[in-house]
Amino acid sequence: MTDAEYNLISKVNPEKLPRHVAIIMDGNGRWASLQGLLRSAGHSAGVKTLKKILTVAVNLKLEALTVYAFSTENWKRPHAEVDFLMHLFSDYLEREKAEMHEKNIRIRFLGRTDAFSDGIRNRIREATELMKDNTGVKFNIAANYGGRDEIVRAAQKLAKKAAAGEILPDDITDEIFENELDTCGQPPVDLVIRTSGEYRVSNFLLWQSAYAEFWFTNTTWPEFTPEEFVDALIDFGNRDRKFGAVKN
């Protein structure tokens, strides 16, 4: 860790750090348009930002970080853009997995990854296998992910178990349901960050963020800095979380 990185994370009170932060990385295309560049350039710049933010999460010993990389709706984008995103995703895994492993990161992929090409699925398996025993930041990449789809898939799994006589419908609790989600075994989301001036959740971690705090910024994702990330964490630490209760 450099002196600058240490000085940055020292601004955060570790006792008020969220356990699980989720980020909607929005604005790559908008940033590129403002620069007079192709949307692909925005996506490439966004990957560089992600690496910087993940480094801060590692330095802070954040328990979990989830990023929204590709939604179930993103397939509707132009074919050329989708193809570029697939190549970028595959290259990112191949290029960064060794360094992530060295940093003790444990990677997980959320969503219907079976829809990807054989090549991407192989790289997902390789990265997951390489980091499966790591004990550092739980780094979740939501790819071909939709919150409603995740809830439906969990309900289908429980319905099959009930039909097979493995469980009774009345036995299903919040905890049992959560065990069927893609984020099984991880803490609920404490803080959701969305960049680029949009104020919506976009079908992201609907169950997990039920009591999350939200932090919005007009900054596009390629321009989002470690300093602004720390600002969001500090703001979170200053909030009074009530979880639906009344505090005296």
ChimeraX attribute file (.defattr): number of C-alpha atoms within 10 A of each C-alpha:
attribute: neighborCount
match mode: 1-to-1
recipient: residues
	/A:1	9
	/A:2	7
	/A:3	7
	/A:4	9
	/A:5	15
	/A:6	13
	/A:7	11
	/A:8	17
	/A:9	18
	/A:10	12
	/A:11	13
	/A:12	18
	/A:13	13
	/A:14	15
	/A:15	7
	/A:16	14
	/A:17	19
	/A:18	22
	/A:19	16
	/A:20	23
	/A:21	25
	/A:22	26
	/A:23	20
	/A:24	23
	/A:25	22
	/A:26	23
	/A:27	25
	/A:28	24
	/A:29	20
	/A:30	18
	/A:31	24
	/A:32	20
	/A:33	14
	/A:34	10
	/A:35	12
	/A:36	10
	/A:37	13
	/A:38	16
	/A:39	19
	/A:40	18
	/A:41	17
	/A:42	22
	/A:43	23
	/A:44	18
	/A:45	17
	/A:46	22
	/A:47	18
	/A:48	13
	/A:49	19
	/A:50	19
	/A:51	14
	/A:52	14
	/A:53	19
	/A:54	20
	/A:55	17
	/A:56	21
	/A:57	23
	/A:58	20
	/A:59	16
	/A:60	20
	/A:61	15
	/A:62	20
	/A:63	19
	/A:64	25
	/A:65	23
	/A:66	24
	/A:67	22
	/A:68	22
	/A:69	20
	/A:70	21
	/A:71	19
	/A:72	16
	/A:73	12
	/A:74	15
	/A:75	13
	/A:76	10
	/A:77	10
	/A:78	9
	/A:79	10
	/A:80	10
	/A:81	17
	/A:82	16
	/A:83	13
	/A:84	15
	/A:85	18
	/A:86	16
	/A:87	13
	/A:88	16
	/A:89	20
	/A:90	18
	/A:91	14
	/A:92	16
	/A:93	16
	/A:94	15
	/A:95	11
	/A:96	12
	/A:97	21
	/A:98	14
	/A:99	10
	/A:100	24
	/A:101	19
	/A:102	10
	/A:103	17
	/A:104	18
	/A:105	22
	/A:106	22
	/A:107	26
	/A:108	20
	/A:109	21
	/A:110	22
	/A:111	22
	/A:112	18
	/A:113	15
	/A:114	10
	/A:115	11
	/A:116	14
	/A:117	11
	/A:118	10
	/A:119	10
	/A:120	20
	/A:121	15
	/A:122	13
	/A:123	18
	/A:124	22
	/A:125	12
	/A:126	15
	/A:127	22
	/A:128	17
	/A:129	13
	/A:130	16
	/A:131	22
	/A:132	15
	/A:133	13
	/A:134	16
	/A:135	12
	/A:136	20
	/A:137	23
	/A:138	23
	/A:139	24
	/A:140	20
	/A:141	19
	/A:142	25
	/A:143	21
	/A:144	22
	/A:145	25
	/A:146	23
	/A:147	23
	/A:148	14
	/A:149	15
	/A:150	23
	/A:151	19
	/A:152	13
	/A:153	17
	/A:154	18
	/A:155	15
	/A:156	13
	/A:157	15
	/A:158	21
	/A:159	16
	/A:160	12
	/A:161	14
	/A:162	16
	/A:163	12
	/A:164	10
	/A:165	10
	/A:166	11
	/A:167	14
	/A:168	13
	/A:169	13
	/A:170	7
	/A:171	9
	/A:172	12
	/A:173	10
	/A:174	8
	/A:175	9
	/A:176	13
	/A:177	15
	/A:178	18
	/A:179	15
	/A:180	18
	/A:181	23
	/A:182	22
	/A:183	19
	/A:184	13
	/A:185	10
	/A:186	16
	/A:187	14
	/A:188	22
	/A:189	23
	/A:190	21
	/A:191	23
	/A:192	23
	/A:193	20
	/A:194	25
	/A:195	22
	/A:196	21
	/A:197	13
	/A:198	15
	/A:199	13
	/A:200	11
	/A:201	15
	/A:202	14
	/A:203	16
	/A:204	22
	/A:205	26
	/A:206	15
	/A:207	16
	/A:208	19
	/A:209	19
	/A:210	12
	/A:211	15
	/A:212	18
	/A:213	18
	/A:214	18
	/A:215	17
	/A:216	16
	/A:217	16
	/A:218	15
	/A:219	17
	/A:220	23
	/A:221	28
	/A:222	26
	/A:223	17
	/A:224	21
	/A:225	16
	/A:226	20
	/A:227	15
	/A:228	14
	/A:229	16
	/A:230	20
	/A:231	16
	/A:232	19
	/A:233	23
	/A:234	18
	/A:235	14
	/A:236	20
	/A:237	17
	/A:238	10
	/A:239	10
	/A:240	9
	/A:241	15
	/A:242	9
	/A:243	10
	/A:244	7
	/A:245	7
	/A:246	7
	/A:247	8
	/A:248	3
